């Protein structure tokens, strides 16, 4: 199992409706791309104040690394990537094997 973690820092004044639409697009990937077991997203909930301006995260769980690799080149992921990158000031992507 592979967990694909994204930490998101949106551009200042990014419209919440655009953020919500992007997350909706993210969630729909589960039905469109084989090998995605779950997609979770939300805002930072840590009281430690160590998030360094990253306000949201996404965790995509894949059945294995080949499912992750298939997702990375899938046209629906590429369409989401274009939308997401337009909204972001910064992004961290980290994959771990569970």
Legacy VTK file of the C-alpha trace (Angstrom):
# vtk DataFile Version 3.0
C-alpha trace
ASCII
DATASET POLYDATA
POINTS 98 float
0.000 0.000 0.000
1.280 3.479 -0.919
0.142 6.665 0.790
0.560 9.791 -1.344
0.555 12.874 0.906
0.183 16.415 -0.417
0.629 19.484 1.771
-0.978 22.517 0.162
-0.283 26.216 0.546
-2.781 28.256 -1.451
-2.036 31.617 -3.047
-3.250 34.557 -0.943
-6.924 35.360 -1.470
-7.661 32.083 -3.277
-11.437 31.828 -3.573
-12.948 29.127 -1.322
-15.341 28.077 -4.112
-12.355 27.248 -6.329
-10.735 25.276 -3.506
-13.969 23.333 -2.904
-14.347 22.596 -6.631
-10.760 21.342 -6.797
-11.316 18.992 -3.842
-14.495 17.717 -5.508
-12.447 16.969 -8.619
-9.895 15.176 -6.425
-12.517 12.946 -4.788
-14.008 11.969 -8.165
-10.665 10.447 -9.166
-11.393 7.434 -6.943
-14.202 6.330 -9.271
-12.142 6.997 -12.404
-8.701 5.573 -11.651
-8.187 1.935 -10.687
-6.039 1.237 -7.648
-7.107 4.219 -5.546
-8.353 2.841 -2.255
-9.224 6.141 -0.579
-8.885 9.905 -0.843
-8.975 12.039 2.285
-8.511 15.788 2.553
-8.936 18.579 5.052
-7.472 21.553 6.838
-4.653 21.559 9.355
-5.942 20.620 12.817
-2.653 20.583 14.712
-2.381 22.874 17.753
1.435 22.897 17.440
1.559 25.746 14.897
4.293 23.981 12.881
2.471 23.842 9.534
4.605 26.606 7.940
1.644 28.174 6.105
0.462 24.861 4.645
-3.252 24.949 5.372
-4.662 21.821 3.695
-3.603 18.271 2.991
-4.664 15.373 0.810
-3.881 11.705 1.376
-4.433 9.322 -1.529
-4.046 5.652 -0.637
-3.113 3.308 -3.483
-3.189 -0.474 -3.506
0.473 -0.550 -4.612
3.175 1.464 -6.360
2.010 0.481 -9.849
-1.445 1.931 -9.059
0.268 5.151 -7.947
2.355 5.221 -11.112
-0.783 4.718 -13.240
-2.471 7.617 -11.403
0.469 9.962 -12.006
0.106 9.778 -15.807
-3.683 9.358 -15.979
-5.426 12.135 -17.974
-7.906 12.848 -15.141
-4.997 13.347 -12.719
-3.229 15.601 -15.235
-6.400 17.728 -15.549
-6.623 18.043 -11.758
-2.918 18.854 -11.540
-3.381 21.843 -13.870
-6.236 23.199 -11.730
-4.383 22.578 -8.475
-1.102 24.153 -9.533
-2.947 27.303 -10.613
-4.274 27.707 -7.039
-1.083 26.967 -5.111
1.728 29.091 -3.762
3.578 25.935 -2.718
3.190 22.169 -2.541
4.945 19.280 -0.823
4.412 15.731 -2.087
5.582 12.784 -0.012
4.916 9.091 -0.688
5.339 6.356 1.869
4.849 2.639 1.789
2.458 1.468 4.482
LINES 1 99
98 0 1 2 3 4 5 6 7 8 9 10 11 12 13 14 15 16 17 18 19 20 21 22 23 24 25 26 27 28 29 30 31 32 33 34 35 36 37 38 39 40 41 42 43 44 45 46 47 48 49 50 51 52 53 54 55 56 57 58 59 60 61 62 63 64 65 66 67 68 69 70 71 72 73 74 75 76 77 78 79 80 81 82 83 84 85 86 87 88 89 90 91 92 93 94 95 96 97
